[in-house]
Amino acid sequence: MRLTQGTFSFLPDLSDEQIRAQIEYCLRNGWAVSLEHTGDPHPRNVYWEMFGLPLFDLKDGAAVMAALDECRRAFPNRYIKLNAFDATRGWESLRLSFIVNRPKHEPGFALQRTEAAGRNIRYTAQPNATVRPEGERY
Amino acid sequence: MAARENVPLDLEALYRDSNVHAALEALDRELVGLAPVKTRVREIAALLLVEKLRRSVGLEAAAPSLHMSFTGNPGTGKTTVAMRMAAILHGLGYVRKGHLVAVTRDDLVGQFIGHTAPKTKEVLKRAMGGVLFIDEAYYLHRPENERDYGQEAIEILLQVMENQREDLVVILAGYRERMERFFASNPGLASRIAHHIDFPDYTDEELFAIAELMLSRMQYRLSEDAAQALREYIALRRRQPHFANARSIRNALDRARLRHASRLFARRDRPLASADLMTLEAEDIRASRVFRGGAQGAS
């Protein structure tokens, strides 16, 4: 099952060229680009791990692409997303965030039912990948 | 792709359309002297234009290596030309953004183990798409201390200069003898730099022309006597220690402006014309210590 999250979740994955164009757009607007990765695709998992520091003061996207290549080499089988942070007063938050790398095989989510009081049922989505410990997923 | 032959090509139009035209004109107009430097800049511009044309007809056109070293005495215009170079390379589409990042040893080399690599990489990332100008590059290499972190910075620099040639242009600058020694002890670096450009010292005439250019940019002018005084000043200043070509001239002019202002202020009870505000008189220049045999770091 293909995980969809972030800005371009409704589109097919961007090509490197398209990613590069998005990066240039971010830099033109003065946003700081950063990379994050994770093995846990649960939608409530908002704290992914940072890959290096956010890249401040850049003029050109080549440096981000180099960092992305490095990250993909280090974590070819993890989700990687690219974030752009706007430090302008009043925004001070992410303006753009999209997935740039995903595992070759995405096992999807399992629906778990828990019996609660009074025959109520509570539903939870559990990523199948997280059944196994980190490092053995995917 | 097979090359099409006998397609009429318009190099002139390409030259006119690229903004390199304006940058080269400005180089000629705003920089005095420096004939060998200008020739080399023109050659590089011509090479890049022809490469561009070759690519347009499908001929093999590998991006040439454009890392440079600028050597010359202080105040001969190395930084200024580097800035122009960034604009020219941008006009020719060789670098994508055309900004100049000027750094020295302090910006590249860290203070403890493991600090240098991230610091150097950070600077390189900032410079991507533009020109990295390393002033007094020989300080990166400290032969007396083999554990100096400078070597690490050089190695990272070399790697990027080789592998990401299309992403940035590196310009190393410094005094000639020390740069030569620096290259001799770092052959890897020397062999990756295609263009060694030497900046000659300015002649007295050129320095005077520079002074006039600086003054007109600041909207000042010299009276006839002052012009004569400035010529004498230049000839004298050159023989004194710490002479730094155009930089010495700029400092001298700044001090002349100071004296000019205090002269006007001293006689503030009398009426002033706008011409008085613009004109430097001989006394503003002749008051300099240079005319009294000079002193260390003469003013």
Interface residues (C-beta under 8 A of the other chain):
Chain A: L55 D57 L58 K59 D60 G61 A62 A63 A66 A67
Chain B: R96 K97 H99 L124 K125 R126 M128 G129 G130 Q164 D167 L168
